[in-house]
């Protein structure tokens, strides 16, 4: 395995095991927070935070756009041009962050107080949550160029440590809620804000110490601003519509069904976020190399990275998706004890979307961004977001149960995949046959063998705690074995076996010494 592949493998393992720890801590934290706050306050925190996140369409594309330009400059540019990219992006993001605060204190505050369904006695606490969420987002904007710089340099261990710290601090906050006797919702929002400030300072201080190009010059490169506007405009629009869709659906559910359904959706999105984080973290390990190969037209390595990355992104999520899909009721009861209505089906449908839609499209979108040919591909994203939002309102207005909103999302996104493939064929010389043979067929075989085997085994076994744990553990081991035998190529299996053998051999030598 060459040096680049070893670095990708190392970063992937670091982010994967970090995500396992973070996911475990996060799920445990959600249970404690739900217990401490109760369904109503938990739902309020979810929907009020969602109002702020509606403005979050600025942040995600900024990280991706900045990282894309940093990667390109690292390959084709100089230290001076790289420093200009970092400095200009920081000035731009501070400016955008201040505009966000202005919008939040006017339009957002009006929306909070006049549109959302919040019990009158909890409105003061909701305002408190809203203000801390606003300024927490400002801190996350300021750290954008430094976070992008760390990812572009592939220092994933730093990114991993920050994620672990954040998860542990949120666990500490959750336990604090159990022992205090003041307004828990207010305290929770304050502590979450303080954690976001600490993380921002960590990213900034590390970057300034480690990378010479992180030195801020307070200059603005007009050409870079123009390029960000041209490239980032499509990504901004896409993320804006996604936020409107996701948080708009949250508001629709709040209006038609009340805060209790928001709590169920918040729990489902905790699972969804965890699974998306697996794909996202794997994406971060491969994205810098994939962007570089695209920028220098290294076609062979580009398609190889895309194919391998998509398969393994899917498999890393599937290992945990199979037991959760099969034993959703048991896991939720074990985790929460009191499970809000509709939570089970919400969780299952969001996991299906994360697995069969997002993880399969992640790296194709990275390639589109790297090539800068965005218009047609992002037009499909725009249409999907608008259709999902409109159809979600219609099905709720007609009187369907809230989970039909998630059926609508899955249906529309699924139907969009063939359209995306046709567009990719034109802008990337994408081969549908290659993708079907190298990606879709392997993941379909692994999914069917992994899931169907334990779906039927679970039906045959009694619903006891002991047998439920046996099914969960055995399904994880079985899925891992199926991935190794069916989903991986012989050379990939060899690399994994050699890595495990070398690690075991080194530990054995160390113990003997």
Buried (B, 14 or more C-beta within 10 A) or exposed (E): EEEBBEBBBBBBEBBBEBBBBBBEBBBBBBBBBBBBBBBBBBBBBBBBBBBBBBBBBBBBBBBBBBBBBBBBBBEEBEEEBBBBBBBBBBBBBEEBBEEBBEBBEEEBBEBBEEEBBBEEEBBEBBBBBBBBBBBBBBBBBBBBBBBBBBBBBBBBBBBBBBBBBBBBBBBEBBEBBEEEEEBBBBBBBBBBBBBBBEBBEBBBEBBEEEBEBBEEBEEBBEEBBEBBEEBBBBBBBBBBBBBBBBBBBBBBBBBBBBBBBBBBBBBBBBBBBBBBBBBBBBBBBBBBBBBBBBBEEBEEBBBBBBBBBBBBBBBBBBBBBBBBBBBBBBBBBBBBEEBBBBBBBBBBBBBBBBBBBBBBBBBBBBBBBBBBBBEBBBBBBBBBBBBBBEBBBEBBEEEBBBBBBBBBBBEBBEEBBEBBBEBBEEBBEBBEEEBEEBBBEBBEEBBEBBBEBBEEBBEEEEEEEEBBEBBBEBBBEBBBEBBBEBBBEEEBBEBEEEBEEEEEEEEEEEEEE
